[in-house]
Amino acid sequence: MTCLGSIEQIYVSYGQDPIAMIRELLSEMELKGMIPAGARIGLKPNLVVARPAHEGATTDPRLVEGVIQYLQEAGFYNLAILEGSWVGDSTERAFRVCGYAELAKKYDVELVDLQQDTAHVRKVEELELEVCDELNRVDYLINFPVLKGHCQTKITCALKNLKGCIPNREKRRFHTLGLHKPIAYLNKAIKTHLVVVDGLFGDLDFEEGGNPVQMDRVIVGTDPVLVDSYVALLLGYQPEEIPYIGLAEKLGVGRICRDSSEAVVLNTQHTVSRIKPTRQVENLARVIQEDQACSACYGSLLHALARLEEKGLFGLVPVPIVIGQGFRGKGGEQVGIGSCARGFTAHVPGCPPTAKDILDLLSDYLA
């Protein structure tokens, strides 16, 4: 078993059993030694809408369940699941539809609807932000974002997930302020102690789900800036393309990840079974020739192709792009994705590579 080093890193586990994956990660990190005795621990999932996790918008309750199991076995029972869904959506309904009402009952964990909470002002430099009062009762905050695209900010992950901790009127005001600055400043006002990213199913480009891409990974870190910048690379963006990441770094919230190799991978057990793709995903996949491709690698390729589509270059992609374990020991003139396809003329290394790595090679190929 891999021994994890400094906690100021990113840790990744691949697979399709989120409870086992997160429990192993937390055990390796020895998380229980990082939390003060008697702490009230807030668990903040992403339940922006009342849609099940496999649709790509919300945090899989099994991931939160694995954390609850670990914490309770370590003697931490003062736990609360905190969320305020998007304006116009009911948090209570999201708790029910997404499986959190049942989860809270099973483990005797408090459910807190932040849409029903009062609020107070926290000031960061010149900007005053309203924050839900429940955050004053939290000693240790665990943030459970979903790895997914966003129609306005390109990605949404740890930093943006804290929007669920502000009242609805403040959520509306964030949009009038341009989103990026208030998101960065909110993360200075509210400290995230641990980030657990649900990278199992995340939407291709829309925060409310509907076009899920299966990536079969859980990502853990204590620095939300580091995590979000790593996620940007996974989805095919440079961190600089997401303004709130750079702003958060300047505010001292954390540091930017410049290279995906900073991640410590706990295992390399990738899976090949995948969910049925949506029509949008099927359109991107028509340029792919796959043979036993792992879901994690295949998901990275889909995100890279989506970035090319955004740039108007998808029609120029060399067909086919080959990917999968079935291409080990083979070669040809095609573009090969991942370590299994290293024998092809143009090759993106990695197991799995990031969407940014794939995008860089395809962009050079099309230049």
N, C-alpha and C positions, 0 to 999 in steps of 0.2 A: 504494500500500500504506500502511496506517495505521501511523504510528510510535507505539509504546507509550511512555507516560510513566513515572512513578514505578512501581517494582516493587511498592510497597505498595498495589496495587490488584487488581482482579479482571479477568481477561481471558477472553473467550469467543470460540469459533469454532464455527460451525454447519456441518453436513454429514454425510456418510456414509462418509468416508474417514479413519479415525482416524490413520493413519500420516502422511498429508499434513497433516492439521489440526494435530497436535501438533508436527511438525517446523517448520511455519510459525510457530507460536506461540513456540517456543523460540528460533528464529532471530531473531524480532523482539525478544525479550527479551534476546538476547545472553547466554543462560544460561552459556555456556562461560566467560565472564569473571567469573562469580560463584562458581565452584567452585575451591578451592585446587588447585594442581598436585599430582599424585600422590595425590589424595584417594581413599579407598575409599568408593564410592557405594552406598548401600543402596536398593533398589527394592522398595517394600512395596505389593503389590497387595492387593485384598480377595478372598480365596479361602476364605470362611467355610465353604463346602460345595463338593463336587465336582459342580458344575453348569456347563454352558457359559454364556458371557456373555449370549447372546440370551435367556436365561430370566430375566434381571433381577437376579441376585444377585452375580455375580463380575465382576472387571475384565477387559475385553476385552484379550487378549494383544497385539493389533495396536497398542494404545495404548502399551504398554510397549515393544514392538518399535520404534516410532518414536523413543522416547526413547533406547533403546540405540543405534540407528543414529546419532542426533545426537551422543551422547556419544563413541562410538568414533571417529567422523569428526573430533571435536575433540581426540582423543588420550587420552581417558579409558577405560582398559581394566580397571581394578580395580573390577569391578561384581559385585554379588551380589543375587539376588532372594530376599527374606526373607519368610517367612510361617509362621504357625502357625494352622491351621484351627480351627474350633470344637471344643469338647470332644465326643468321640464320632465326629468325622470325621477322616479321614486326610489330612494335608497332602500326603503322597507321592501319594495317589490324586488329590487336587485338582490338583497340579502336572501330572499326566498327563492327566486328563479336560479340564482347562481350557486345555491347550495350552502350558503353561509348560515342561514337560520338553523338548518339541521346540524351543521358543524358546531355551532355555538352551544346548542342543546346537548349534543353528544359529549362535549368536553367541559361543560359548565363554564363557558367563556362569555363575558359580557359583549353584547352587540351595541354599538353606539352609532346612531344616525346623526351625523354631523350637520345635516340639513336642518335638524331640529334644535341645534345648539345655539347658545349665545356666543358673542365674539368680543374680542378686545383688540386694541391696536398695538402692533409692534413696529418700531421705526428702524429702518436700515438706511443709513446716510440720510438723504433728503426725502426718501419715499416711505410713507406710512401705509402699512398693510393690516387689514383685518384678518385675524386668525381665530379659529374656533376655540372657545374656552377650554374644551376638553384637553387640548394640548398642554395646558398648564398642569394637568394631573399626570402626564406621561413622563417617566424617568428615562425610558429607553425605547426608541422608535425603530421598528423594523418595517421597511418600505418594500412592498411586493408589486412592483410594476410589471407590465407586460411588454415584451420586446415586439414593437410594431411600428408601422409607419404612421404618419400624420399628415392630413391634407394641408395644414398651414405651416407647421414647424418641421416638416420632413420626417422627424422621428418623435416618438414619445416614450420615455422610460422613467428613470428614477426621479430626475429633477422635476419633470412636469407632473408626475403623479401626486405631488404634494398639493396640487390645486384642490384635491378632495378635502383638504384641511381648512378651507376657507368658506365663508358663507356664500350663498348664491349671488348676492348683490356684488360681492367682491369678484366672483368669477366673471360676471358681466363686465366689470370695470377693467379686468385684466385684458380683455379683448380691445377695449378702447385705448389702452396703454401700449398695445402692440405685442402682447404676450411675452416676448423674449426677456425684456428687462424685468417685469414683475416676477416671472418664473425664477430667474436667477436670484433676485432679491429675497423671494420667499424662502429659498433654500439657505440663505444667510439667517433669516428670522427663525426658521425651524430646523433644528439639527436632526439629520438622519444618522442613526448609529450603525445600522446594518441594512444593506440592500440585497434582496433576494429576487432576481429577475426570472419571471416565467417566460422562458424561451421555448416552450413546447409548441404552442400555436400562436402566431402573431399575424395580424392583418398586414397585407402587402403595403397599403398606403392610406388606410382610413382608420381612425381611432375607434370607431363604433363597430368594427368587424364586418364580416360578410365575404371577405376574400382571404381566408386564413392560409398561411404558409407554414408548413410543419418544419421545425428546426430542431426539435428533440434535445433541448439543452436547458440547464439551469445555471445561472451565473450569480456569483456571490461576491460581495466586496463591502468595505466600510466607507469608501469614498464615492459619493454619487456622481461627481464630475468624472472620475476615472471610469466608472461603470458606463456612464452615458456616452463618453467619447469612444470607448471600446465598442459599444453597441452601434454607434454611428458607422464605424468601420465595417462591422458585420453586415450592415444594411446597404453598404455601398457609398457612404458619404465620408468626406473629410470632416473632422470635428469642427473646423472653421466654418463649414457650411451651416452649422446650427448655432446661431448667435448666442443663445442663452448658455451654451456650454462655456464659451470663452468668457462671457460676463461673470458666470459663477466662479471661474478660476480666478479672475481679477479680484473678486470679492473675498477670496480666501476660503471658499467652500471646499475646494479640492484641487487636484491637478489633472491635466489632460493626458490621456493615453495616446502616444504617438505611434505605437507599433503593437499590432495584435499579438505579437509573440510575448508580450508582458503577461499574458494569461497563463496561469498554472492549471494544466488539464489533469483532472483527477483520474480519468479513465479514457480509454479509446474504444469503448464498446458502442459503436454506432449501429443503428437499426435500419432495416430496409423497408419495413411496412409503413404505408402512408395512407392518410385519409383521402377520400375522393376529392379531386381538385374542383374548384369553381371554374366557371367559364373563363374568367379573366386569367386565372392561373393556367388553364388549358391552352389559351392563346399563346402565352409565353413559352409553354413547354413544347410547342410544335417544332421548335428548332433543335430540340434536345434528342439525342440518341442515348438512352440509358440502358444499362445492363447491371442489375443488382446494385443500384446506387443507394448509398446511405441517405436517410432523410436529412441529416444535418448538412451534408455536402450539397444535396439537391436543392435544399432551401436557400443556401447561399447563392447558387447559380440563378434561381428564380429572382432573387432580389437584385442581382446584378443586371439581369435582363430587363427588369422593371425600370432601373435607372437609365438604361439605354433607350427604352421606349419613351421615357420622359424627355430625353434629349433629341428625339426624332431619329435615332440611329438603329432602331430595332430591325428595320427592313434590310439593313446592310450586314447583319450578323452572318458569318460564314456557317453554312448548314452542311452537315449536322455538327453540333457540339457534343462530344462524347464524354460520358461520365459513368462511373460505377466499377464495382469489383470485377465484373466480367471482362473488363479491358486490361486487366493485369497481364503483362508480358506481350501486349499487342502494340502496334504502332501504325502510323499513317500520316496523311497530310492534314487531318482535322485538328481542331483545337481540343485538347484534353483537359479535363477539370479534375483536380485532386491527385493525390499520390498514386492512386490505382491506374491513372492514365498518363503516367510519366513518359511512356514511350512514344507519344505523339509529337509532331513537329513543333507545335506551339503548346505549351503546358503551363498550367497554374499549379504550383506545389501546394501542399497542405492537406491536413486530415482532420477537419475539413479546412479549405481556404476560406477567407472572408469574401463577402461580396465585393469589397473594395479591391482586393487582390485580383479577382476575376475581371472586374470592370477595367482596371488598369491595363491588363493584358489585352482584352477585347478592344479597348480604345486605341491602343498602339497598333493592333492588328488592322483596324479600320482606317488608321491615319494615312 
